[in-house]
Amino acid sequence: MPTNHFLRVRPHACACLLLIAMVMASTGFAQAPAAVTHLGTVKTVTPNSLTITPDSGGEATVQLDAATKLVAIAPGEKDLSKAVALQPSDLQSGDRVRVRSRLQDDGKSLVAVSVIAIKQTDLAARRQREMQEWQRGVGGLVKSVDVSTRTVTISSLSAAAKDIKVVLLPNATLRRYAPGSIRFDEAKTSTLDEIHPGDQLRARGSRAADGTEFTAQEIVTGAFRNLSGVLSAVDPAAGTLTFQDLATKKTVSVAVNKDSQLKKVPEMLAQRLAQRVKGAASPGQADATQRPQMARPPSAEGGPRSGNGGGDLQQLLARLPSAGIADLQKGDAVLIVATQESASTKPTVITLLSGVEPILTASPNGGSASLLTPWTLSSAPEAAQ
């Protein structure tokens, strides 16, 4: 009897609920306006509106009113209690912002509830500091990875030319080059499990006094091809170079694009590097190709050598004159770091050194290709806010 009674009154209860919902909607008790969040870069700003370019693409304009809360934080800062109040006039094109807005009744207009900004000048200053830290860091080829101790052993690119244990801090950031990408700022969040012997690694942090250990705040890794040879064909129109790789004796065709870094090595510097390559071989070894660690690069021309043996070819490359693919000719000797090729794409040049005939003569089997490091430090990745 109770069950049948429940079945008889349920339709009436449903009708009452529907009526209550309709009343709530008509009296302003409907669902709160939808919240919208944008993370992006300021394009334009007026006293009453803000137009941004979201990281997800497109463009978004939000209205600013007296209730909008505008604050600025330092790059990397997570504690909003340290934020500083802003006025709309303090925002500029290029500033990074996180904007929380509410959707108006028309379903189209957005009014900003809060704007958290990172000033582009602060970002530029941080990038400069980080670039210097990367340059003072270490780089080399991975020899082994110990996940349990969060340690990666590398053959160093430093002037000391010895193995270094890179110990990752508990909160260290790990990034890895995206497959086929040559842009440092496109490196993705990674894990120790993705690092393998033979990968190239670069770290920033602090070095132990004896130079054998490095505590890393951040590392970036990638799998790249080290190539060397004498150009047999140069096609500026197609953006391709062809040569026989000295290590594999196979013909290789590589692509050159706008992000490729091409440098010309002065003759005297090439001779000095050649001497380093010859000196890198251990007693009883023919040349550096039989040795896993990289040849010792000199300090940058005109620059001080680090007391800890720091300073690698990245600093040197920044001082070398740039070249274009049209400056290369058949018969030029080159050292190249390139992306791995895929079934559909050629390897893409990250860094190329020409004018390296003395270096190839010193290491005729291609081991000198490991002199190069792929990183373009001027485009260090930005931390997500």
C-alpha positions, 0 to 999 in steps of 0.5 A: 500500500505505501509503495503504490501510494508513492507511485501515485504521487511521484508525477505530482512531485516532479511537476512541483520540482519543475515549477520551483525551478521555473520560479527560481529562474524567473526570480534570479536564482538560476545558475550563476553566470559561467566563469571563463579563464584565459591564460595568454599575452596582452595585446592591447589595453584601454581603461575599460577593456583588455584584449589578450592573445590566449595560449590556446589561440585566437583572441579574447576581449574582456571588460574591466570595471570597478570590481575587477581586481588587478595584481602583478606577481613576480615570474614563478611566484605562486603566493598571491599574498605577495602580489602588488595591486595594478591599475589598467594603465600599468598593463602593457602589450607583451605582459603575461596574464591570467584572466578570470571572467564572468559571462554576461547575460547576452552569452557573449560579453565577458567582464573580468573578475580578476587579472593576475599579470607578470610584467614583460620586463620582469620576464625578460630579466628572468630570461636573462638570468636563466640564460646566464645560469644555463651558460654557467651550467653543464652539458654533455652526452648521457652515459648512465641514469640512476632513477633511484638516486635521481642521478644522471652521469654525463660526459662533460662538454666543459673544459675539464673534459671529465664525467660529471654526476648530475644530481636532480633536486627533489623539485627539479624541472625536467624537460625534453625536446619534442620529436623533430623540434629544434626549438628549446622553448618547445621542450616538454615536461619530462621524467627520468625514465625518458632519458637514455644513454647517448642523449644530450643533456644540459643542466643549470644549477650549482657545481661542486668545488671539485667539478665532478658533481652538479646539483641541478635545478633544471635539465633539458634532454633530447635525442639528436644526431651528431654528423660531420662530413664534406658537403657534396651538394648545397640547395639553397632553394630547397633548403637542403645539404647533402654529404657523406657522414664520416662516422657511418659512411652513409650519404645524409641529406639534412634540412635547414630552416629559419631556426637553424643556427649556422656558424663559420669558424675562423681558421685560427680557432679551427686549428685550436679546436683541432688540437683539443680533439687530438689531445682528447684521445687517451694513450693507445687510442687512435682518436676521439671516436673511440672515447665516449666523452667529448673533446675539450672546447676552449674558452670563448674568444676574449672571455674568461675561463671559469675557475671550475672548468666551466664554459662550453661551446655554447658560449663560443658559438654565440660569438662566432659570425653567423652564416646562411645556407647560401654561404655554404659551398660544395666541398665545405667541411661541416660539423652538425647537430640535427634532429632525428629523422623520421619516416616522412622528414629529413633530419633538421639542422639545429647547429652547423659549423663550417670551416672545420677542415682542421678538426675533421683532419684531427678526427677523420672518423667523425668523432669530432661531431660530438663537439657540438651542443644543440641548445639555443639558449637565447630561447630558453623555455618559459615556466608556465604560470 
